[in-house]
């Protein structure tokens, strides 16, 4: 059975390892360091014991959705599906 990742069940050092392990993409991709800095910032509240891991993920997903909605070109249609 997997160990709990809840703040109450982990130390700060364990939370750092959890985040690092989940985000270990390697150094072979262009732009990884820039992306990793923004991802690191996204999970800092979890590492600091302020937000649970799922809350950080929900915030990141919400930010991506809102950003992508604003970046989508207008089709002139009022339909949310863009038809």
N, C-alpha and C positions, 0 to 999 in steps of 0.2 A: 504494500500500500504506500502511496506517495505521501511524503511529509507535507504538512500544512504550510502554506505560504502566507498565512494571515500574520499581520503585524504582531499580534499577541503571542504567536508561536515561534517567532524568529527574532534573531538579533540583527542589528544594523549590518554587520559583516555578512550574515547569511543572506539578507535581502540584496546586498551588492552582488553576491555570487549568483543569486537567482536571476537577477536582471542581466548580468554579464553572460550567463549560460544561455539564457533565452535569446540573446541578441548576438551571439557569436557567429558573425557572417564571414569572418576572415578579412584579409587585406587585399584581395585580388580584384576588387571592383572599383571602378572609377567613382569618385564622389562619396565613397563610404564614410570618410571621416566627417564630412559636413553633415551627412544624414545622421550619423551616429551621435553627433553633438546635440541635434534637436531631439533625438530619441532619448538620449541620456537625460535631458532636461525634462522630458515628459514623465520619466519614471523617478525623478528626484524626490517628489513627495512620498512615494512608496518607500524609498530607501531611508528617508528621514522619519518615517513612521507617522506621516500626516494623513495619507490616503491609502486604502487597500489597493492591491494590484489591479483588481477588476475595475476600480474607480478610475485609475489612470488610463486603462484601456478604453473605458467608455468615453472619457474626455477626449482622447486621441481620435477615436472614431467619430465623435460629434464634430470635432474641429475639421476633420477630413471631409465630412459630409457637407458642412456649411460652406467650406471653402470651394468644394467642387460644384455646389449649387450656384455660387456666385460666378464661378469661372466658366460655366456652361454658356455657350452662345445662345442668344435668343432666337427662337424659331418664329416668333410672332404669334404663336398659338397660346391659348390660355390653358391648354391641357398640360398637366404635370409631366406626362410622358413625352411631350415634345411633338405630338402628332398634329 
